[in-house]
């Protein structure tokens, strides 16, 4: 069952992030600040199940303010609980539709592949170009 993350859930979210993320590259304090900000925004979603959580935010382009996009910023689930990830992703898609979003974006900044999860909820691969400064670009 999906529900909003509350202040009481923050220790659990922090534990799950420490368990699942590469702590060399993950800024726990920054992540928790971002989570608490998302918990207060009308344009953001900060949800959890018993085995995972999702954080996303609606963005717009300055010259097209009605063209709204929900960007899933974080999805983290306990090992072996990929169905919790699917439940959270599907919920976020429905939430975005109800708020007039025209796009929904999901990617991973970790070494975990998310292709199968994205395809499972009906997402299609989008063309993205980037300069990765961490690799000397």
C-alpha positions as CSV (number, residue, x, y, z in Angstrom):
1,X,0.0,0.0,0.0
2,X,1.4,3.4,-1.0
3,X,1.3,6.3,1.5
4,X,3.0,9.6,1.9
5,X,6.4,9.7,3.7
6,X,6.2,11.3,7.1
7,X,8.8,12.6,9.5
8,X,8.6,9.3,11.3
9,X,9.7,7.5,8.1
10,X,12.9,9.5,7.7
11,X,15.1,7.2,9.7
12,X,13.9,4.2,7.6
13,X,14.5,6.1,4.3
14,X,18.0,6.9,5.5
15,X,18.6,3.3,6.5
16,X,17.4,2.1,3.1
17,X,19.6,4.5,1.2
18,X,22.6,3.5,3.2
19,X,21.7,-0.2,2.4
20,X,21.2,0.3,-1.3
21,X,23.4,3.2,-2.5
22,X,27.1,3.5,-3.0
23,X,27.9,5.7,-0.1
24,X,31.1,7.0,-1.8
25,X,28.9,9.0,-4.2
26,X,25.7,9.4,-2.2
27,X,25.3,12.5,0.0
28,X,23.0,11.3,2.8
29,X,22.5,14.8,4.3
30,X,21.8,16.3,0.9
31,X,19.4,13.5,0.1
32,X,17.5,13.9,3.3
33,X,17.2,17.7,2.8
34,X,15.8,17.1,-0.7
35,X,13.3,14.6,0.7
36,X,12.1,17.0,3.4
37,X,11.7,19.7,0.8
38,X,9.7,17.3,-1.5
39,X,7.5,16.4,1.4
40,X,6.3,20.1,1.6
41,X,5.9,20.9,-2.1
42,X,2.5,20.7,-3.9
43,X,4.4,19.8,-7.1
44,X,6.3,16.9,-5.5
45,X,5.5,13.3,-4.5
46,X,7.3,11.6,-1.6
47,X,5.8,8.1,-1.1
48,X,6.6,4.8,0.5
49,X,5.5,1.3,0.7
50,X,6.6,-1.3,3.3
51,X,9.6,-2.0,1.1
52,X,10.6,1.1,-0.9
53,X,10.1,4.7,-1.6
54,X,9.8,7.1,-4.5
55,X,10.4,10.9,-4.7
56,X,9.5,12.9,-7.8
57,X,8.8,16.5,-8.8
58,X,6.8,18.3,-11.5
59,X,8.9,20.6,-13.6
60,X,8.0,23.0,-16.4
61,X,9.8,24.8,-19.1
62,X,9.8,28.6,-18.7
63,X,8.4,29.3,-22.2
64,X,5.8,26.4,-22.0
65,X,4.5,26.6,-18.4
66,X,1.5,24.3,-19.2
67,X,3.9,21.5,-20.5
68,X,4.4,19.8,-17.2
69,X,6.7,16.8,-16.6
70,X,6.9,14.6,-13.6
71,X,10.5,13.5,-13.1
72,X,11.1,10.6,-10.8
73,X,14.1,11.7,-8.8
74,X,14.6,8.8,-6.5
75,X,13.3,5.2,-6.4
76,X,14.8,2.9,-3.8
77,X,13.5,-0.5,-2.7
78,X,14.7,-3.3,-0.5
79,X,16.6,-6.1,-2.2
80,X,14.2,-8.5,-3.9
81,X,11.2,-6.2,-3.8
82,X,11.0,-5.0,-7.4
83,X,7.2,-5.3,-7.3
84,X,7.2,-2.4,-4.7
85,X,9.1,-0.4,-7.3
86,X,6.5,-1.2,-10.0
87,X,3.7,-0.2,-7.6
88,X,5.4,3.1,-6.8
89,X,6.2,3.9,-10.5
90,X,2.6,3.1,-11.6
91,X,1.2,5.3,-8.8
92,X,3.5,8.1,-9.8
93,X,2.3,7.9,-13.4
94,X,-1.3,8.1,-12.4
95,X,-0.6,11.0,-10.0
96,X,1.2,12.8,-12.9
97,X,-1.8,12.3,-15.2
98,X,-4.2,13.7,-12.7
99,X,-2.1,16.8,-12.4
100,X,-2.0,17.5,-16.1
101,X,1.5,16.3,-16.8
102,X,2.3,15.6,-20.4
103,X,5.5,13.6,-19.7
104,X,6.9,11.3,-17.0
105,X,10.6,10.7,-16.8
106,X,12.6,8.0,-15.0
107,X,16.3,7.3,-15.1
108,X,19.0,6.1,-12.8
109,X,22.1,7.8,-11.5
110,X,23.3,4.5,-10.0
111,X,24.8,1.3,-11.5
112,X,21.3,-0.3,-11.2
113,X,19.6,-0.7,-14.5
114,X,16.1,0.5,-14.6
115,X,15.1,-0.5,-18.2
116,X,13.0,-3.5,-17.2
117,X,11.1,-1.5,-14.5
118,X,10.5,1.4,-17.0
119,X,9.2,-1.0,-19.7
120,X,7.0,-2.8,-17.2
121,X,5.1,0.4,-16.5
122,X,4.8,1.3,-20.2
123,X,7.6,3.8,-20.6
124,X,9.6,4.2,-23.8
125,X,13.2,5.0,-24.1
126,X,13.8,8.7,-24.8
127,X,16.8,10.3,-26.5
128,X,19.0,12.1,-24.1
129,X,22.3,13.8,-24.6
130,X,24.7,14.6,-21.8
131,X,28.1,15.8,-21.0
132,X,29.4,13.7,-18.1
133,X,31.9,15.9,-16.3
134,X,32.8,13.1,-13.9
135,X,34.4,11.3,-16.8
136,X,36.4,14.3,-18.0
137,X,33.9,15.6,-20.6
